[in-house]
Amino acid sequence: MKSVFLLVSLLLTYQGYAQVNRDPLFTSFDGTKIHYDILGEGKPVVLIHGFISTSESWKRAATRQALADAGFKVITLDLRGNGLSDKPHSAEAYRDNAELKDVMALVKHLGLTNYDVVGYSRGAILTAKLLTLDKHIRKAVMGGISVDFSDPNWIRRKNFHEALVKPGSHPELQSAIDYAKKSGADTVVLARLQEFQPVTTRAELAKINVPVLVVNGDKDTDNGDPQTLVAAIPGSRLVIVPGDHGGAMRTPEFAKTVVGFLSN
């Protein structure tokens, strides 16, 4: 009897995974299917999640609902290789700003003529590059990051890539790798994301001419000094909120800061 019960449980579990609803999806520029979600009505804002993460990170944070309550149409997406989006493994699927092409393709798919963007951690790195590619952006928020990503040889990016392709090579990053595996993230994809992470040079940052807000946790030193990013982007400013790197974006203070900046 126990064996029959176990078999039924396994079948139900398998069927549950097989029937995961990925909708809504749209087909991006190269045929990759990208999952997205929309909450609220009003001025559009796209939220870009970080590394070893999905759009669920925004759904668990206060910012998404706070923006919807403030009259924004809030668009989240699972970047390619993450969450409910397709997970190609080839290098070609990630080179040449493929993730940003997805964001711009989604904006076009939704018929948006302009929008705001909020990126956190690696999402902020993508936001910086997006600001150089898309003239439809009205305002941008970049959280949990410094200007260090402007260096194509940024040691943190290189170390993460190496840790993913050469297990055990960076013990200081092992807890993050273990978390990625435990959470079900595709480590082949994660390595590709680090390998082909967009680089926005200081010269490109200096040409950004839309309002930019930099937000950082008061206990967050993971990605360097955020003041260096403010110094690199003309007219930008820095707001410090409570929290470490993993916690700052989930705080009410982060949500209030973002809503206030985008509402003015």
Secondary structure, 3 states (H helix, E strand, C coil): CHHHHHHHHHHHHHHHHHCCCCCCEEECCCCCEEEEEEECCCEEEEEECCCCCCCHHHHCCHHHHHHHHCCEEEEEECCCCCCCCCCCCCHHHCCCCHHHHHHHHHHHHCCCCCEEEEEECHHHHHHHHHHHHCCCEEEEEEECCCHHHHCCCCHHHHHHHHHHHCCCCCHHHHHHHHHHHHCCCCHHHHHHHHHCCCCCCHHHHCCCCCCEEEEEECCCCCCCCCHHHHHHCCCCEEEEECCCCCCHHHCHHHHHHHHHHHHC
